Amino acid sequence: MTSEILILGLAGILASAGPVLFAAIGEAITERAGVTNLSMNGMILLSAMGSFAVALATKNLVLGFLAGAAIGGLVSAIVAFASISLKQSQVAVGFVLALLCRDLSYFLGNPIMGQPGPRLGQLTIPFLRDIPVLGPLLFRQDLMTYGSFALIALAWFYFNKTRPGLVLRGIGEKPAAAYARGSNVARLRYIYTIAGGAIAGLAGPMYSLSIKAGWKGTITGLDGIGWIALAITIFGGWSPVRVALGAYFFALLQWLGIVLQPVLPGVPSQVLQVAPFPLMILTLLLVNVGKAEWVQRILARLPEKARKRTVKVLRAMSVTPPAALGQPFEKD
């Protein structure tokens, strides 16, 4: 493999990770507010179909992307209403919506299946695109991939360096304390659930209007991406930077599945195509494996130096969810 092919492959990883990154950071925002949105998988499928339908009808990519965000926000508003106002199970509501949105996308998308449509083109940045290595890697992407880079920085800054970000973390950790300090917990949870859903909804048009342009129904290859985004949210510890690393890791696994096909002709191509999914789940399990009792017993038998190093690694990997995640807030 030449260096040029390697750089192009890495550039492709950054681009293909964009939709998962948008979905996972959107979910991280929602869950930081204390709401779990399990409709993610169906929502991405529906936004991919809906955005392509709008862009196809209007010949306008901007309207297509806005439609994707609107679909994500609308589905998330249903989750917010059912869980915040009606105080129903967030898990049950989200799971039912995931199935409903998935089937709706396949049913409503039948008339446009396989049709050619508009596609988001590459937007190279003058001068920067000619920088060795970094130029083709970072500055020859499309607009939404640049947006994914910006989203990481903006989300991190908002979470950690702003007062509204502090309030956001407060309503997900200790909503009673946030309420006592004057925060309208229910209203803020509505806002962040819908906002997070709108951001995640952009993952759909990033596929259907860019990476996998068009709508191909059940063979689109998007079914399951939403569940991966949910797993990456947990893997990333609800931190934008760690979430981004998880999204890039998943995209890397997908790329390796393509690269390894000629090298491993004896392995069915389907195995390499689906391998990233169980590997991501395995990685997710490893995140909190250090808290298991059997792991603690094994660590107790290790020599002191090895035990300290292992514990340090496990602590760096471990994550703790927002304390009030999934719990309805009651005013006392």
Beta strands, then each sheet from edge to edge (+ up, - down):
end
